[in-house]
Protein backbone atom coordinates (compact mmCIF):
# COMPACT_ATOMS: atom_id res chain seq x y z
CA UNK A 1 0.00 0.00 0.00
CA UNK A 2 1.25 3.49 -0.84
CA UNK A 3 1.51 5.26 2.51
CA UNK A 4 1.58 8.67 0.88
CA UNK A 5 -1.85 8.24 -0.72
CA UNK A 6 -3.33 6.36 2.23
CA UNK A 7 -2.56 9.28 4.52
CA UNK A 8 -3.56 12.09 2.20
CA UNK A 9 -5.83 13.89 4.67
CA UNK A 10 -4.24 16.95 6.34
CA UNK A 11 -2.70 16.44 9.75
CA UNK A 12 -1.43 18.91 12.32
CA UNK A 13 2.20 19.93 12.22
CA UNK A 14 4.51 17.80 14.37
CA UNK A 15 5.39 19.38 17.73
CA UNK A 16 9.08 18.60 17.95
CA UNK A 17 10.70 17.87 21.31
CA UNK A 18 7.48 18.58 23.18
CA UNK A 19 7.71 18.37 26.97
CA UNK A 20 4.76 19.26 29.17
CA UNK A 21 5.52 22.35 31.26
CA UNK A 22 5.35 22.51 35.03
CA UNK A 23 2.22 23.70 36.79
CA UNK A 24 2.48 27.08 38.51
CA UNK A 25 3.20 26.85 42.21
CA UNK A 26 2.32 30.37 43.32
CA UNK A 27 5.83 31.74 43.35
CA UNK A 28 5.92 35.52 43.64
CA UNK A 29 6.17 37.69 40.54
CA UNK A 30 7.51 41.23 40.59
CA UNK A 31 8.27 44.04 38.20
CA UNK A 32 8.87 47.77 38.12
CA UNK A 33 5.31 48.75 39.07
CA UNK A 34 3.71 45.70 40.67
CA UNK A 35 4.20 42.73 42.97
CA UNK A 36 2.14 39.52 42.92
CA UNK A 37 1.93 37.10 45.83
CA UNK A 38 -0.18 34.01 46.29
CA UNK A 39 -3.52 35.10 47.72
CA UNK A 40 -3.82 34.76 51.49
CA UNK A 41 -6.83 35.56 53.66
CA UNK A 42 -4.65 36.60 56.56
CA UNK A 43 -2.29 38.76 54.55
CA UNK A 44 -4.57 40.26 51.91
CA UNK A 45 -8.33 39.91 52.48
CA UNK A 46 -8.90 42.97 54.68
CA UNK A 47 -6.65 45.17 52.55
CA UNK A 48 -8.28 44.08 49.32
CA UNK A 49 -11.80 44.50 50.68
CA UNK A 50 -10.94 48.09 51.63
CA UNK A 51 -10.10 48.79 47.98
CA UNK A 52 -13.15 46.95 46.60
CA UNK A 53 -15.71 48.32 49.09
CA UNK A 54 -18.34 50.55 47.51
CA UNK A 55 -17.42 49.46 43.98
CA UNK A 56 -19.84 46.62 43.36
CA UNK A 57 -19.57 47.07 39.59
CA UNK A 58 -16.22 45.22 39.83
CA UNK A 59 -18.24 42.01 40.27
CA UNK A 60 -20.84 42.50 37.52
CA UNK A 61 -19.36 39.84 35.23
CA UNK A 62 -17.60 37.75 37.87
CA UNK A 63 -18.83 34.43 39.27
CA UNK A 64 -18.10 35.75 42.77
CA UNK A 65 -19.20 38.90 44.60
CA UNK A 66 -20.36 41.45 45.35
CA UNK A 67 -19.44 41.13 49.02
CA UNK A 68 -21.52 42.84 51.67
CA UNK A 69 -18.87 42.86 54.38
CA UNK A 70 -15.18 42.38 55.05
CA UNK A 71 -16.02 39.14 56.85
CA UNK A 72 -17.85 37.78 53.81
CA UNK A 73 -14.92 38.59 51.54
CA UNK A 74 -12.48 37.11 54.06
CA UNK A 75 -14.44 33.84 53.97
CA UNK A 76 -14.32 33.77 50.18
CA UNK A 77 -10.54 34.30 50.17
CA UNK A 78 -10.04 31.73 52.92
CA UNK A 79 -12.04 29.17 50.92
CA UNK A 80 -9.97 29.76 47.77
CA UNK A 81 -6.48 30.62 48.97
CA UNK A 82 -5.25 27.02 48.86
CA UNK A 83 -6.62 26.22 45.42
CA UNK A 84 -4.15 25.06 42.78
CA UNK A 85 -6.60 25.60 39.89
CA UNK A 86 -7.57 28.40 39.93
CA UNK A 87 -4.31 29.57 41.53
CA UNK A 88 -4.98 33.04 42.90
CA UNK A 89 -2.61 35.98 43.23
CA UNK A 90 -3.03 39.21 45.15
CA UNK A 91 -1.74 42.28 43.32
CA UNK A 92 0.17 45.08 45.04
CA UNK A 93 0.53 48.35 43.16
CA UNK A 94 4.05 49.50 44.01
CA UNK A 95 3.23 53.09 43.05
CA UNK A 96 0.51 53.33 45.72
CA UNK A 97 1.88 50.63 48.04
CA UNK A 98 -1.58 49.06 48.32
CA UNK A 99 -2.98 45.61 47.52
CA UNK A 100 -5.55 46.49 44.86
CA UNK A 101 -6.51 43.41 42.88
CA UNK A 102 -6.68 39.68 42.27
CA UNK A 103 -5.91 37.51 39.23
CA UNK A 104 -5.41 33.80 38.70
CA UNK A 105 -4.15 31.04 36.50
CA UNK A 106 -6.86 28.50 35.75
CA UNK A 107 -7.79 25.70 33.36
CA UNK A 108 -4.18 24.66 33.73
CA UNK A 109 -3.47 21.85 31.24
CA UNK A 110 0.25 21.06 31.02
CA UNK A 111 -0.36 18.01 28.83
CA UNK A 112 -1.68 20.23 26.04
CA UNK A 113 0.45 23.23 27.01
CA UNK A 114 -2.56 25.46 27.67
CA UNK A 115 -3.23 27.83 30.57
CA UNK A 116 -5.77 30.60 31.14
CA UNK A 117 -5.60 33.89 32.99
CA UNK A 118 -8.83 34.86 34.71
CA UNK A 119 -10.76 35.86 37.83
CA UNK A 120 -9.25 39.30 37.16
CA UNK A 121 -10.67 41.70 39.75
CA UNK A 122 -9.11 45.15 39.74
CA UNK A 123 -10.21 47.77 42.25
CA UNK A 124 -10.75 51.19 40.64
CA UNK A 125 -7.38 52.37 42.00
CA UNK A 126 -5.61 49.69 39.94
CA UNK A 127 -7.61 50.02 36.75
CA UNK A 128 -5.90 51.70 33.77
CA UNK A 129 -2.52 51.86 35.54
CA UNK A 130 0.94 50.69 34.60
CA UNK A 131 0.72 48.20 37.46
CA UNK A 132 -2.42 46.64 35.95
CA UNK A 133 -0.74 46.15 32.58
CA UNK A 134 2.48 44.87 34.12
CA UNK A 135 0.46 42.28 36.06
CA UNK A 136 -0.77 40.80 32.80
CA UNK A 137 2.71 40.98 31.28
CA UNK A 138 4.32 39.16 34.22
CA UNK A 139 1.72 36.39 34.24
CA UNK A 140 1.97 35.89 30.47
CA UNK A 141 5.77 35.97 30.65
CA UNK A 142 5.84 33.28 33.33
CA UNK A 143 3.55 31.02 31.29
CA UNK A 144 5.53 31.17 28.06
CA UNK A 145 8.90 30.95 29.78
CA UNK A 146 7.62 27.86 31.63
CA UNK A 147 6.92 26.24 28.25
CA UNK A 148 3.18 26.74 27.69
CA UNK A 149 2.06 26.90 24.05
CA UNK A 150 -1.29 28.64 24.50
CA UNK A 151 -2.40 31.38 26.89
CA UNK A 152 -6.15 31.99 27.09
CA UNK A 153 -8.50 34.78 28.12
CA UNK A 154 -12.25 34.39 28.20
CA UNK A 155 -14.99 36.69 29.41
CA UNK A 156 -18.71 37.31 29.33
CA UNK A 157 -19.45 38.29 25.74
CA UNK A 158 -21.33 41.36 27.06
CA UNK A 159 -18.25 42.59 28.93
CA UNK A 160 -16.97 45.11 26.39
CA UNK A 161 -14.19 46.50 28.65
CA UNK A 162 -12.76 43.00 29.11
CA UNK A 163 -12.92 42.33 25.38
CA UNK A 164 -11.10 45.60 24.67
CA UNK A 165 -8.50 44.80 27.32
CA UNK A 166 -7.80 41.40 25.78
CA UNK A 167 -7.15 42.95 22.39
CA UNK A 168 -5.00 45.73 23.85
CA UNK A 169 -2.88 43.06 25.58
CA UNK A 170 -2.31 41.23 22.31
CA UNK A 171 -4.85 38.41 22.57
CA UNK A 172 -6.50 37.31 19.32
CA UNK A 173 -10.28 36.94 19.23
CA UNK A 174 -11.32 33.33 18.55
CA UNK A 175 -15.10 33.47 18.72
CA UNK A 176 -18.11 33.26 21.04
CA UNK A 177 -19.48 30.14 22.70
CA UNK A 178 -23.23 30.77 22.89
CA UNK A 179 -25.08 29.83 26.09
CA UNK A 180 -21.84 28.57 27.56
CA UNK A 181 -22.87 28.97 31.19
CA UNK A 182 -25.39 30.22 33.71
CA UNK A 183 -23.82 32.69 36.13
CA UNK A 184 -25.73 34.25 39.01
CA UNK A 185 -28.95 33.03 37.39
CA UNK A 186 -28.25 34.71 34.04
CA UNK A 187 -27.21 33.39 30.66
CA UNK A 188 -23.57 33.82 29.76
CA UNK A 189 -22.22 33.73 26.22
CA UNK A 190 -18.44 33.48 26.45
CA UNK A 191 -15.97 35.33 24.21
CA UNK A 192 -12.64 33.55 23.73
CA UNK A 193 -9.21 35.08 23.11
CA UNK A 194 -5.72 33.57 23.09
CA UNK A 195 -2.02 34.21 22.61
CA UNK A 196 0.19 31.39 21.32
CA UNK A 197 3.89 30.87 21.80
CA UNK A 198 4.83 32.13 18.34
CA UNK A 199 3.16 35.47 19.23
CA UNK A 200 5.12 35.87 22.43
CA UNK A 201 8.51 37.25 21.25
CA UNK A 202 6.88 40.20 19.49
CA UNK A 203 4.39 40.76 22.33
CA UNK A 204 7.20 40.68 24.88
CA UNK A 205 8.95 43.47 22.96
CA UNK A 206 5.70 45.44 22.81
CA UNK A 207 5.08 45.12 26.55
CA UNK A 208 8.63 46.06 27.45
CA UNK A 209 8.56 49.10 25.16
CA UNK A 210 5.26 50.25 26.66
CA UNK A 211 6.31 49.63 30.27
CA UNK A 212 9.64 51.47 29.86
CA UNK A 213 9.82 54.69 31.88
CA UNK A 214 10.82 56.39 28.63
CA UNK A 215 7.28 55.79 27.35
CA UNK A 216 5.77 58.10 29.99
CA UNK A 217 6.05 61.84 30.48
CA UNK A 218 6.55 63.60 33.79
CA UNK A 219 2.81 63.32 34.49
CA UNK A 220 2.77 59.58 33.85
CA UNK A 221 0.99 59.94 30.51
CA UNK A 222 1.83 57.33 27.87
CA UNK A 223 3.61 58.34 24.69
CA UNK A 224 2.75 55.17 22.73
CA UNK A 225 -0.40 53.13 23.24
CA UNK A 226 0.01 49.44 24.00
CA UNK A 227 -2.80 48.57 21.60
CA UNK A 228 -0.85 50.20 18.78
CA UNK A 229 2.23 48.15 19.69
CA UNK A 230 0.32 44.85 19.82
CA UNK A 231 -1.89 45.43 16.77
CA UNK A 232 0.50 43.83 14.31
CA UNK A 233 0.84 40.69 16.44
CA UNK A 234 -2.75 39.74 17.11
CA UNK A 235 -4.99 38.17 14.53
CA UNK A 236 -7.96 40.13 13.11
CA UNK A 237 -9.80 42.07 15.78
CA UNK A 238 -13.01 41.44 17.65
CA UNK A 239 -15.79 42.42 15.21
CA UNK A 240 -18.04 43.70 18.00
CA UNK A 241 -15.62 46.45 19.05
Phi, psi and omega in degrees: 000139178280111185291336180292315181282332181284346177237052185275347179288147183292140177236157178296154179295143175300143175256097187289139173056035183288129174229128180299134179286167177286154173282148177294145184247002180090014177300147182294150176234139181214151179219204182285326188244351189211156175227134177243134176226150180302133186300134180223131178298315183295318186276330194236335192301310183296320181290321177292317181300322178302323180283326182278334188304133179082004181234060186297341179297340176304330188261004187307318184251013182263151176287342179249166178073175356289164184248130186275348182204162176299324180295319179296317179293321178302318179297318180298315180296316180301321182288341186244353187294334181266002184291140175264344177201099006291150174252112190266142173241142166268147187242122178251120177283111185289340178285328177261337184083005186252152170279118193230007181189174180222143171212165183213158160268142177206174185047049186280116186228079181302325183302323178261355179073032184241141179209146182245149168254134183193194188050040184278112181236104179254124171296156181308326181296334181268336184296141177059037176243165175297325180297321179297315180293319181294329175304311181293323177297314183295321180290320177294318180300314180301315185298312183287325177289336175283344177112009178288148183261339188217132183234118191252155173220128173224154183205165172304130183298341178275353185274082183299319177300322179292322178295320177294320180298318180302315181292318178302322182279359175099006177284143176265136178289133183241358176127180182238129171270112182284141179048048184283338186198168169239118184236123181054037177079008182237150176297144172230117163272139186246125175269134184248138177222156177203156167242140175246167190299329178290340175283333194299315183304316180289322178293322177302316177298319180297314178300313184293325175294317182291320183283347180300138176305333180294344181275000183234141178278185184294344177261007179080014180274135182292147175268315176245141179275138180299320180301327177290325181286330182266350187302322183284347182269315186285154177285167185324139189290170178295119185291347181275350186252000000 
